[in-house]
Amino acid sequence: MLKKNKLTERKIIDIIVNLQDKMKNNPLPFGDDVAAIRIGRGQLAVMKCDMLVAKTDIPKGMNPWQTSRKAVVSVISDLAAKGVQPMGILISLGMPGKISENYVRQIGGGINAAAREYATHVIGGDTNESTDLTIDVSAFGICKERELIRRDTAKVGDIVMVTGAFGLPALGLKIIKKNMEISKKLKEKAIKAVFMPKARLSEGLTLAKNHLINSSIDSSDGLAWSLYELSKSSNVGFQINKIPIHREVREFAMENNLDPIELAFYGGEEYELVITQKPALYEKSKKKIRTLIPIGHVTENSGKIILKFKNKYRDIEPRGYEHHSNNI
């Protein structure tokens, strides 16, 4: 008897999206980091929602305050990729029946801390009882349509850059799951990267307002998957010439027979921005955002992501973090 193929997160999304009547003149297609509606005078209302479920999204040792903060940060990161300042946040909470007041206070405190960290407020929401902690965050903002950064506008010849080094969260998750032997300093740094992520909002806003980039995407599902999403949206390919891995993670990987490419490209839980821009704008961008790392360039080979490493070529696979899948 043939087994039925398990539905992945992206397959489920495809089914649901294809059953929807499409809105005319939608400024952004389904599948971008956010949704948007034209509200007149060249402006867009930009919206994003994201759901965190304890069983699948919370690693061992993460407390309720960190959990609720991270739920908000993940949504802020998607707005950062568009260059949009969040104006307000709505929260829907599903909580188990038997919880303490302290638990609720931690959840509420983490939500507020994240909102204030990115100069916005929680303005409403809903609560209900559920079998597992569920935090659904919706955020919205307004921007000029000409300043919105898209996924489908990468150009052949663009530089590919990221807003910071990768690998710490991937290493942190390995430490949590496998209790690896590692120096105290690096262990604390890697686990903090998982428990206390940072959204690159100021960087996204700066790049958008100064018209410094052609395209952008949030990397929370992993660098490799983000590159493939950009590739699909813009009908281009990428040649990557530099692995943007954190120095200490690279050293640890080499000493412990871990693949630095695996940690940098496929780990997920990163909140860097992956961007493309005209080469002529690089120096100006670097002066404004010192953490930018050029890693390659856009090619005309649509759907093809190639890593050139030590004068050898290696295909980057289209995989990363995905719900309803064990492929992490």
Secondary structure, 3 states (H helix, E strand, C coil): CCCCCCCCHHHHHHHHHHCCCCCCCCCCCCCCCCEEEEEECCEEEEEEEEEEEHHHHCCCCCCHHHHHHHHHHHHHHHHHHHCCCCCEEEEEEEECCCCCHHHHHHHHHHHHHHHHHCCCCEEEEEEEECCCCEEEEEEEEEEEHHHCCECCCCCCCCEEEECCCECHHHHHHHHHHHCCCCCHHHHHHHHHHHHCCCCCHHHHHHHHHCCCCCEEEECCCCHHHHHHHHHHHHCCEEEECCCCECHHHHHHHHHCCCCHHHHHHHCCCCCCEEEEECHHHHHHHHHHCCCCEEEEEEECCCCCEEEEECCEEEECCCCCCCCCCCCC
